[in-house]
Amino acid sequence: MTNLPYIPETAPFTPEQRAWLNGFLAGLFANVPQSQMPVPLTNGAPASAANAEPLLVLFGSQTGTAEGLAKRVAKEAQQRGSRQRSSH
């Protein structure tokens, strides 16, 4: 049996919205081969994150706002197990 992506009970949706979204996902992935199914996440990151290509966070800023955001994104990615690089 194929493990289709689904919306968990804890997601911020009404039961009707969650049912619609789960039906949409089931239809979307119904004919997808198992080898092309999305990778399940572990603690917000793919289980194979250690072998994954680093996340490249690019930014351009005159005021520093984009740089601050890029640093927050890189820190969050690192906390979720991803390797990352930042560049400007």
Number of C-alpha atoms within 10 A of each C-alpha: 4 10 11 17 15 14 16 10 10 6 9 10 13 10 11 9 12 17 14 13 15 17 13 13 15 15 12 12 17 11 9 13 9 12 7 8 14 13 12 14 11 12 10 12 17 17 14 13 15 12 10 11 10 14 15 13 17 13 16 12 10 7 8 11 11 15 19 13 13 21 16 12 16 20 15 13 18 14 13 15 18 21 18 16 12 15 10 10
